[in-house]
Amino acid sequence: MEKSGLSAYRMQLLEGLTGSVVEIGAGNGLNFAHYPAGVTSVRAVEPDPYLRIIALKNAGEAPVPVEVVDGLSGSLPGADGEFDAAVVSLVLCSVDQAGALREIRRVLKPAGQLRFLEHVRAPSSGMRWVQRVLDATIWPRLAGGCHMGRDTVGAMQGAGFKIERIDEFVFPLTQVPSPASSCVIGVARPA
């Protein structure tokens, strides 16, 4: 996926960030290499012990200071208003969105920003039907709790975020689109 273009989307996601950042669901730390020099620190929250081990290795090679910590999206390790930015990439599909977004708002400074790269509910009714069927049956068990048909943008707005910039795209580009290929990337701020 990285070689097919996901790495370029990660760079776009993080471009221009400055100050202190909390990354929720950091996974194996593939974003770390793309943080720009203006970022003073990253607190990377990852609940899975195996992924944290890989993330720690990637943190050691990052161009900015990265602290990898255990934690959950619904109870982020951070003080109220501590961070200039929060980053989520391919994580809001598998967590309690309302709880995660509430916590992100709590730890963000009032003028902070939420950077997001997520796969979301498909624009066509036919593909949305496929997503609903798969989400209700086998997909979450096969894909680490992922629910590909969520209205993530609506959830961000419902949690009090104002979308400043959003781009919709399909990834990966294949002849037959995957039910998980509808994606968004963008910036939101607390309203």
C-alpha positions in Angstrom: 0.0 0.0 0.0 2.9 2.4 0.8 4.5 1.9 -2.6 1.1 2.2 -4.3 0.7 5.8 -3.1 -0.3 5.6 0.6 3.1 7.1 1.5 2.3 10.2 -0.6 -1.0 10.6 1.2 0.8 10.4 4.5 3.1 13.2 3.4 0.1 15.3 2.4 -1.7 14.6 5.7 1.3 15.9 7.8 2.5 18.7 5.5 2.9 22.0 7.3 2.2 20.7 10.8 4.0 22.6 13.6 4.2 22.3 17.4 3.0 19.4 19.6 1.1 16.6 18.0 -0.9 13.6 19.3 -1.3 10.8 16.9 -4.2 8.4 17.7 -3.9 4.8 16.7 -0.3 5.2 15.5 -0.1 1.5 14.5 3.4 0.5 13.3 4.5 4.2 13.0 4.5 4.6 9.3 3.5 8.2 9.6 6.6 9.1 11.7 9.0 9.4 8.8 6.8 12.1 7.2 6.5 14.6 10.1 7.9 18.0 9.1 10.7 19.8 11.0 8.2 22.3 12.5 6.8 19.6 14.7 8.4 19.8 18.1 7.0 16.5 19.5 4.7 13.6 18.7 2.9 11.5 21.3 1.9 8.4 19.4 -0.9 6.5 21.1 -1.2 2.8 20.2 -3.0 0.2 22.3 -1.6 -2.9 20.5 1.6 -4.2 22.2 3.0 -5.8 19.0 2.4 -2.7 16.9 4.0 -0.5 19.6 7.2 -2.5 19.3 7.4 -1.8 15.6 6.4 1.9 16.2 9.2 2.3 18.7 11.7 1.2 16.1 10.2 3.7 13.6 10.1 6.4 16.2 13.9 6.0 16.6 14.3 6.8 12.9 11.9 9.7 12.8 13.1 13.3 11.9 11.2 14.7 15.0 11.0 13.5 18.6 8.3 10.7 18.9 7.1 9.2 22.2 5.2 6.0 21.7 2.7 5.3 24.5 0.1 2.8 25.4 -3.4 4.2 25.4 -6.9 4.2 24.0 -8.7 6.7 21.8 -11.5 7.2 24.3 -9.1 8.1 27.1 -6.1 9.9 25.6 -3.0 10.5 27.6 -2.8 14.2 27.6 -4.0 17.3 29.5 -6.8 19.5 28.3 -5.6 21.8 25.5 -2.2 20.2 25.4 -1.7 19.7 21.7 -1.5 21.9 18.7 -2.7 19.1 16.4 -4.2 15.6 16.4 -3.6 13.1 13.7 -5.8 10.2 12.8 -5.0 7.9 9.8 -7.1 4.9 9.0 -8.2 4.6 12.7 -11.7 6.2 13.0 -13.1 3.1 11.3 -12.2 0.8 14.1 -12.8 2.9 17.3 -15.7 4.4 19.1 -15.8 7.5 17.0 -17.8 9.7 19.4 -15.5 8.9 22.3 -12.3 9.3 20.2 -13.5 12.7 18.8 -14.6 13.9 22.2 -11.1 13.1 23.6 -9.4 14.7 20.6 -11.3 17.9 21.2 -10.4 17.8 24.9 -6.6 17.5 24.3 -6.5 20.0 21.4 -5.8 23.7 22.0 -8.8 25.8 21.1 -7.2 26.8 17.8 -5.7 23.3 17.2 -6.3 21.2 14.2 -7.4 17.7 13.5 -5.6 16.1 10.5 -7.4 13.1 9.1 -6.8 10.4 6.5 -9.7 7.9 6.6 -11.6 5.5 4.5 -15.3 6.3 4.7 -18.8 5.6 3.5 -19.0 5.2 -0.2 -20.7 7.9 -2.3 -22.8 5.4 -4.3 -25.9 3.6 -2.8 -24.8 0.3 -4.3 -21.4 0.3 -2.7 -22.9 1.6 0.6 -25.1 -1.5 0.6 -22.1 -3.7 0.1 -20.3 -1.9 3.0 -23.3 -2.3 5.3 -23.6 -6.0 4.6 -19.8 -6.6 5.1 -19.7 -4.4 8.2 -22.6 -6.4 9.7 -21.0 -9.8 9.0 -17.4 -10.6 8.5 -15.4 -7.4 7.7 -14.8 -6.2 11.3 -13.5 -9.6 12.3 -11.1 -9.8 9.3 -9.9 -6.2 9.5 -9.2 -5.5 13.1 -12.6 -4.0 14.0 -12.8 -1.8 10.9 -16.2 -0.6 9.8 -15.8 0.8 6.3 -19.2 2.2 5.9 -19.1 4.9 8.7 -20.0 8.5 8.1 -16.8 9.7 9.6 -17.1 13.2 8.2 -20.5 13.5 9.7 -19.2 12.2 13.0 -16.5 14.8 13.1 -19.0 17.6 12.4 -21.4 16.1 15.1 -18.5 16.2 17.6 -18.1 19.9 17.1 -15.4 20.0 14.4 -15.6 22.4 11.4 -14.1 20.9 8.3 -11.7 23.4 6.8 -10.4 21.4 3.9 -11.4 18.0 2.6 -10.4 16.0 -0.5 -12.2 12.8 -1.5 -10.4 10.1 -3.4 -10.4 6.4 -4.2 -7.5 4.3 -2.9 -6.2 2.0 -4.1 -7.2 2.5 -7.6 -8.2 -0.8 -9.1 -10.4 -1.9 -11.9 -13.0 -3.2 -9.5 -13.3 -0.8 -6.5 -12.9 -2.2 -3.1 -15.7 -1.5 -0.5 -12.9 0.1 1.6 -11.6 2.4 -1.2 -13.6 5.6 -0.6 -11.3 7.9 1.3 -11.0 11.4 2.6 -8.0 13.5 3.7 -8.3 16.9 5.3 -8.2 19.3 8.2 -10.8 20.2 10.8 -10.8 22.5 13.8 -12.9 22.7 16.9 -16.0 24.8 16.0 
